């Protein structure tokens, strides 16, 4: 075995032959299951410059996120950004960090737990749900490994981004493909690329807004703020801008809002490159100058609350609005682990696993026959 291992590694190094991961968990006669992988963006392990730097380096090194020439971006990232931004971002993370950890992580775990329980009611076969992050831990690679260890021979991947973008959804698909590229026995796979116009998603958003208004009153306008991306992505054919527009329109229609009662914007831009417009911060400042008394903001592109919603919108932009002349900005929380959000996600998964063969049940006799014919386990 040692000789075989050395030979395989030597071939890999000189480019003759790849080395694939074995499947040691497989046993003949073992029951098979469906693996459900829910993927969110990720979060630093702690609100410290060191942890944030490690997270940002992985995140900003993804060519899906930054499409500059790699040599140029490496110089910018390592020579400038990672020397300045970690301390600033860590300070922002500390404002929203809880005793239990990152809000994004806590809400994501709660969603996975809720979806697992809901699927146990809906699906007749065995289905296991795992959480993964595009950046940081738990990694996509490790999460798929855990599902395979539980007998997953079918894998459904659900990026928790309602609107498709090459900067987010495609990055998840890339990571799954890299894992598959190292597997000896690849499971059947399906991907849910977007759910921006699903009735259950729009309905849950509308219900969350109505419930907030019932408890806290209602502002003069409702702003729908989505995460921004460079405008060039739109020109290059990315559907994100169009899907954000459709989500906003459907939500406004469901809430029965007039055109003058709502508006759409894009937040979180960085750098000097033009991003999708209108910009959230500029729009917030302008509305404040117009004397808008109260502005309500919801962020339909975020499945869970995170730095961009809790610190950027609920703190930074709320302060900007008041400084510009407005009275108050109210942030309406993301769907997080709401019951209707859980039910929607479980229903979406149920729909997408439809048509897959039923899981094979444990068959000890089959396992014994395989062993008798020379199988190793």
C-alpha positions as CSV (number, residue, x, y, z in Angstrom):
1,X,0.0,0.0,0.0
2,X,2.8,2.4,0.8
3,X,4.4,1.8,-2.5
4,X,1.1,2.3,-4.3
5,X,0.6,5.6,-2.5
6,X,4.1,6.9,-3.3
7,X,3.6,5.9,-7.0
8,X,0.2,7.7,-7.1
9,X,1.7,10.9,-5.5
10,X,4.7,10.8,-7.9
11,X,2.4,10.5,-10.9
12,X,0.4,13.4,-9.6
13,X,3.4,15.6,-9.2
14,X,4.7,15.0,-12.7
15,X,1.3,15.3,-14.2
16,X,0.7,11.7,-15.5
17,X,-2.1,10.7,-13.3
18,X,-4.5,12.4,-10.8
19,X,-5.1,11.0,-7.3
20,X,-8.8,10.6,-6.4
21,X,-10.2,10.4,-2.9
22,X,-11.3,6.9,-2.0
23,X,-14.8,6.1,-0.6
24,X,-13.9,4.3,2.6
25,X,-17.3,4.8,4.1
26,X,-19.1,2.7,1.5
27,X,-20.3,-0.7,2.6
28,X,-22.1,-3.2,0.4
29,X,-25.8,-3.3,1.3
30,X,-25.6,0.1,2.9
31,X,-28.7,2.3,2.7
32,X,-28.5,5.3,0.4
33,X,-29.7,8.8,1.1
34,X,-30.2,12.2,-0.5
35,X,-27.9,14.9,0.7
36,X,-29.1,18.5,0.9
37,X,-26.4,21.1,1.0
38,X,-27.4,24.7,2.0
39,X,-24.7,27.2,1.3
40,X,-24.4,30.7,2.7
41,X,-21.6,33.2,2.0
42,X,-19.6,32.8,5.3
43,X,-18.3,34.8,8.2
44,X,-15.1,35.3,10.1
45,X,-14.6,33.0,13.1
46,X,-14.3,36.0,15.4
47,X,-14.5,39.8,15.2
48,X,-10.8,40.3,15.3
49,X,-8.5,41.7,12.6
50,X,-6.6,38.4,12.4
51,X,-9.8,36.3,11.8
52,X,-11.3,38.9,9.4
53,X,-8.1,39.1,7.4
54,X,-8.1,35.3,6.9
55,X,-11.8,35.4,5.9
56,X,-11.3,38.4,3.5
57,X,-8.3,36.8,1.9
58,X,-10.2,33.8,0.9
59,X,-13.3,35.7,-0.1
60,X,-11.5,38.4,-2.1
61,X,-9.2,35.9,-3.8
62,X,-12.1,34.2,-5.5
63,X,-12.0,35.1,-9.2
64,X,-15.8,35.0,-9.3
65,X,-15.9,37.9,-6.8
66,X,-13.1,40.0,-8.3
67,X,-12.6,39.7,-12.1
68,X,-9.4,41.7,-12.3
69,X,-6.2,40.2,-13.9
70,X,-5.0,37.9,-11.2
71,X,-1.4,39.3,-10.9
72,X,-2.8,42.9,-10.6
73,X,-5.4,41.9,-8.0
74,X,-2.9,39.9,-6.0
75,X,-0.8,43.1,-5.6
76,X,-3.8,45.2,-4.7
77,X,-5.2,42.7,-2.3
78,X,-2.0,41.8,-0.4
79,X,-0.3,45.1,-0.7
80,X,-3.2,47.4,0.2
81,X,-6.6,45.9,1.1
82,X,-5.5,43.2,3.6
83,X,-3.3,45.8,5.3
84,X,-6.1,48.2,5.9
85,X,-9.5,46.6,5.7
86,X,-9.3,43.8,8.4
87,X,-9.1,46.2,11.3
88,X,-12.0,48.4,10.0
89,X,-14.2,45.3,9.2
90,X,-13.4,43.8,12.6
91,X,-14.7,46.9,14.3
92,X,-17.9,46.7,12.3
93,X,-18.3,43.0,13.1
94,X,-17.9,43.7,16.8
95,X,-21.0,45.9,16.7
96,X,-23.2,43.0,15.7
97,X,-21.4,40.0,17.3
98,X,-23.4,38.1,19.9
99,X,-22.3,36.0,22.9
100,X,-23.1,33.0,20.7
101,X,-21.2,34.2,17.7
102,X,-21.9,35.6,14.2
103,X,-25.5,36.3,13.4
104,X,-25.1,34.9,9.9
105,X,-23.8,31.6,11.4
106,X,-26.5,31.4,14.1
107,X,-29.4,32.1,11.7
108,X,-27.9,29.7,9.1
109,X,-27.7,26.9,11.6
110,X,-31.2,27.5,12.7
111,X,-32.4,27.4,9.1
112,X,-30.7,24.0,8.5
113,X,-32.1,22.6,11.7
114,X,-35.6,23.7,10.7
115,X,-35.3,22.5,7.1
116,X,-34.1,19.1,8.3
117,X,-37.1,18.7,10.6
118,X,-39.5,19.9,7.9
119,X,-38.1,17.5,5.3
120,X,-38.5,14.6,7.7
121,X,-42.2,15.2,7.4
122,X,-42.3,15.7,3.7
123,X,-39.9,13.2,2.1
124,X,-40.4,9.4,2.3
125,X,-36.7,8.6,1.9
126,X,-33.7,9.5,3.9
127,X,-32.5,13.1,3.5
128,X,-29.7,14.7,5.4
129,X,-29.2,18.5,5.5
130,X,-25.7,20.1,6.0
131,X,-24.7,23.7,6.2
132,X,-21.7,25.0,4.3
133,X,-20.1,28.4,3.7
134,X,-18.5,29.6,0.5
135,X,-15.7,31.1,2.6
136,X,-14.6,30.1,6.0
137,X,-16.1,27.2,8.0
138,X,-17.9,24.9,7.6
139,X,-16.4,24.5,4.1
140,X,-18.3,23.1,1.1
141,X,-15.6,20.4,0.8
142,X,-16.1,19.2,4.3
143,X,-19.9,19.4,4.3
144,X,-20.1,17.2,1.1
145,X,-17.7,14.8,2.8
146,X,-20.1,14.5,5.8
147,X,-23.1,13.9,3.5
148,X,-21.2,11.2,1.6
149,X,-20.3,9.5,4.9
150,X,-24.0,9.3,5.6
151,X,-24.6,7.4,2.4
152,X,-25.6,10.3,0.1
153,X,-25.6,9.1,-3.5
154,X,-27.8,12.1,-4.6
155,X,-26.8,15.7,-3.8
156,X,-29.0,18.8,-4.0
157,X,-27.2,22.1,-3.6
158,X,-29.2,25.1,-2.6
159,X,-27.1,28.4,-2.4
160,X,-29.0,30.7,-0.1
161,X,-29.0,33.5,-2.6
162,X,-32.5,34.2,-4.0
163,X,-31.2,36.0,-7.0
164,X,-28.5,34.4,-9.2
165,X,-25.2,36.1,-9.6
166,X,-21.9,34.8,-11.0
167,X,-20.3,36.4,-7.9
168,X,-22.3,34.2,-5.5
169,X,-24.2,31.3,-6.9
170,X,-21.6,30.4,-9.5
171,X,-18.9,30.5,-6.9
172,X,-20.8,27.8,-5.0
173,X,-21.1,25.6,-8.1
174,X,-17.3,26.1,-8.7
175,X,-16.6,24.8,-5.2
176,X,-18.8,21.8,-5.6
177,X,-17.2,21.0,-8.9
178,X,-13.7,21.2,-7.3
179,X,-14.8,18.7,-4.7
180,X,-16.2,16.4,-7.4
181,X,-13.0,16.7,-9.3
182,X,-11.2,14.9,-6.5
183,X,-13.9,12.2,-5.8
184,X,-13.6,8.7,-7.1
185,X,-17.4,8.0,-6.8
186,X,-19.3,11.2,-7.7
187,X,-22.9,11.4,-6.5
188,X,-25.8,12.5,-8.8
189,X,-26.2,16.2,-8.4
190,X,-28.7,19.0,-8.9
191,X,-28.4,22.7,-8.2
192,X,-31.1,25.3,-7.4
193,X,-29.7,28.4,-9.1
194,X,-32.3,31.0,-8.0
195,X,-35.7,31.4,-6.4
196,X,-36.2,35.2,-6.8
197,X,-39.7,34.9,-8.0
198,X,-41.0,31.8,-6.2
199,X,-44.5,32.6,-4.7
200,X,-43.5,31.1,-1.3
201,X,-40.4,33.4,-1.1
202,X,-42.4,36.5,-2.1
203,X,-45.2,35.5,0.3
204,X,-42.8,35.1,3.2
205,X,-41.1,38.5,2.5
206,X,-44.5,40.2,2.3
207,X,-45.6,38.5,5.6
208,X,-42.5,39.7,7.4
209,X,-43.0,43.3,6.2
210,X,-46.7,43.3,7.2
211,X,-45.9,41.8,10.6
212,X,-43.2,44.5,11.2
213,X,-45.7,47.2,10.2
214,X,-48.4,45.8,12.5
215,X,-46.0,45.9,15.5
216,X,-44.0,49.1,14.8
217,X,-46.1,51.3,12.5
218,X,-45.3,52.2,8.9
219,X,-42.9,54.6,7.3
220,X,-43.6,57.0,4.4
221,X,-41.6,54.8,2.0
222,X,-40.3,51.3,1.8
223,X,-36.8,50.9,0.3
224,X,-35.8,47.5,-1.1
225,X,-32.0,47.4,-0.8
226,X,-30.1,44.6,-2.6
227,X,-26.4,43.9,-2.4
228,X,-24.6,45.6,-5.2
229,X,-22.3,44.2,-7.9
230,X,-20.1,46.0,-10.5
231,X,-22.2,47.3,-13.4
232,X,-19.9,45.5,-15.8
233,X,-21.4,42.2,-14.6
234,X,-24.8,43.3,-16.0
235,X,-23.2,44.3,-19.3
236,X,-21.5,40.9,-19.5
237,X,-24.8,39.1,-19.1
238,X,-25.3,38.4,-15.4
239,X,-29.0,38.1,-14.7
240,X,-28.7,39.5,-11.1
241,X,-29.9,43.0,-11.8
242,X,-33.0,41.8,-13.6
243,X,-33.9,39.2,-10.9
244,X,-33.6,41.9,-8.2
245,X,-36.0,44.1,-10.2
246,X,-38.5,41.3,-10.5
247,X,-38.3,40.4,-6.8
248,X,-38.9,44.1,-5.9
249,X,-41.8,44.4,-8.3
250,X,-43.5,41.2,-7.1
251,X,-43.1,42.2,-3.4
252,X,-44.5,45.7,-4.0
253,X,-47.4,44.2,-5.9
254,X,-48.1,41.7,-3.1
255,X,-48.0,44.5,-0.5
256,X,-50.3,46.6,-2.8
257,X,-47.9,49.5,-2.8
258,X,-48.2,52.4,-5.2
259,X,-45.2,53.3,-7.3
260,X,-44.5,56.4,-5.1
261,X,-44.5,54.2,-1.9
262,X,-41.5,52.1,-2.6
263,X,-38.1,52.2,-4.3
264,X,-35.2,49.8,-5.1
265,X,-31.5,50.4,-4.4
266,X,-28.1,48.6,-4.3
267,X,-25.8,48.7,-1.3
268,X,-22.3,47.7,-0.2
269,X,-20.3,49.0,-3.1
270,X,-16.5,49.3,-2.8
271,X,-13.8,50.9,-4.9
272,X,-14.0,53.4,-7.7
273,X,-15.6,51.2,-10.3
274,X,-19.3,51.9,-11.2
275,X,-21.7,49.5,-9.5
276,X,-25.4,48.9,-10.1
277,X,-27.5,52.0,-9.4
278,X,-29.1,53.7,-7.6
279,X,-26.8,53.4,-4.6
280,X,-28.5,52.8,-1.2
281,X,-26.4,55.3,0.8
282,X,-26.8,58.1,-1.7
283,X,-30.6,57.5,-2.0
284,X,-30.9,57.4,1.8
285,X,-29.1,60.7,2.1
286,X,-31.3,62.3,-0.6
287,X,-34.5,61.0,1.0
288,X,-33.4,62.5,4.3
289,X,-32.8,65.9,2.6
290,X,-36.3,65.7,1.1
291,X,-37.7,65.6,4.7
292,X,-39.0,62.1,4.6
293,X,-40.1,61.4,8.2
294,X,-39.6,57.7,8.5
295,X,-38.0,55.3,6.0
296,X,-38.4,51.6,6.2
297,X,-35.8,49.3,4.6
298,X,-35.9,45.6,3.8
299,X,-33.1,43.6,2.1
300,X,-34.7,40.8,0.0
301,X,-31.4,39.5,-1.3
302,X,-30.2,38.3,2.1
303,X,-31.6,35.1,3.4
304,X,-30.1,35.8,6.9
305,X,-29.1,39.0,8.7
306,X,-25.4,39.7,8.6
307,X,-22.9,42.6,8.6
308,X,-24.5,44.2,5.5
309,X,-27.9,44.4,7.1
310,X,-27.3,44.8,10.8
311,X,-24.4,47.2,10.6
312,X,-24.5,48.8,7.2
313,X,-28.3,49.4,7.0
314,X,-29.6,49.4,10.6
315,X,-26.6,51.4,11.9
316,X,-24.6,53.3,9.2
317,X,-27.5,54.2,6.9
318,X,-29.9,54.9,9.8
319,X,-27.4,57.4,11.1
320,X,-26.9,58.9,7.6
321,X,-30.6,59.3,7.2
322,X,-31.0,61.3,10.4
323,X,-27.9,63.4,9.7
324,X,-29.4,64.2,6.2
325,X,-32.6,65.5,7.7
326,X,-34.8,62.4,8.1
327,X,-36.4,61.4,11.4
328,X,-35.8,57.7,11.6
329,X,-34.8,54.6,9.5
330,X,-36.4,51.3,10.4
331,X,-34.7,48.1,9.3
332,X,-37.1,45.2,8.7
333,X,-35.2,41.9,9.6
334,X,-34.3,39.3,7.0
335,X,-36.4,36.1,6.8
336,X,-33.8,34.2,8.9
337,X,-35.4,31.1,10.5
338,X,-39.0,32.2,10.3
339,X,-41.5,29.4,10.0
340,X,-42.7,30.5,6.6
341,X,-39.1,30.7,5.3
342,X,-38.4,27.2,6.6
343,X,-41.5,25.8,5.0
344,X,-40.7,27.6,1.7
345,X,-37.2,26.3,1.6
346,X,-38.3,22.7,2.4
347,X,-41.0,22.9,-0.2
348,X,-38.5,24.2,-2.8
349,X,-36.2,21.3,-2.0
350,X,-39.0,18.8,-2.1
351,X,-39.9,20.0,-5.6
352,X,-36.3,19.8,-6.9
353,X,-35.7,16.3,-5.6
354,X,-38.9,15.1,-7.3
355,X,-38.2,12.4,-9.9
356,X,-35.1,11.0,-8.3
357,X,-35.3,7.3,-7.6
358,X,-36.3,6.2,-4.1
359,X,-33.3,5.6,-1.8
360,X,-32.2,2.0,-1.7
361,X,-32.9,0.3,1.6
362,X,-30.4,-1.6,3.6
363,X,-30.1,-5.1,2.1
364,X,-27.8,-7.3,4.2
365,X,-28.2,-10.3,1.8
366,X,-26.9,-8.2,-1.0
367,X,-23.9,-7.2,1.1
368,X,-23.2,-10.8,2.0
369,X,-23.3,-11.8,-1.7
370,X,-20.9,-9.0,-2.6
371,X,-18.5,-10.1,0.1
372,X,-18.7,-13.7,-1.0
373,X,-17.8,-12.6,-4.5
374,X,-14.6,-11.0,-3.3
375,X,-15.7,-7.4,-2.3
376,X,-13.4,-6.0,0.5
377,X,-16.3,-4.6,2.6
